[in-house]
């Protein structure tokens, strides 16, 4: 926290720089938010890619997939998708891929 006089001078300097360079000042909080948003987008994209790949592998192995498979994949967390992916190569049936392990 700056003393009031310094804070006003700081804000005036920023405003001057913005006008001179036609750049908008991005606060530290905004930069952090932008970084978090980008990272979250990457993570969600990666997870969606894993689901799509598993769906393609399942279709290649077992043929046309029933609707319940897409519903399960859409609702699954990444760890569950990874577990199912490990079973694709060894499971005897589509149902066996999704069977609960006890």
Secondary structure as GFF3:
##gff-version 3
##sequence-region A 1 102
A	DSSP	alpha_helix	4	21	.	.	.	ID=ss1
A	DSSP	alpha_helix	28	62	.	.	.	ID=ss2
A	DSSP	alpha_helix	67	75	.	.	.	ID=ss3
A	DSSP	alpha_helix	78	87	.	.	.	ID=ss4
A	DSSP	alpha_helix	94	98	.	.	.	ID=ss5
###
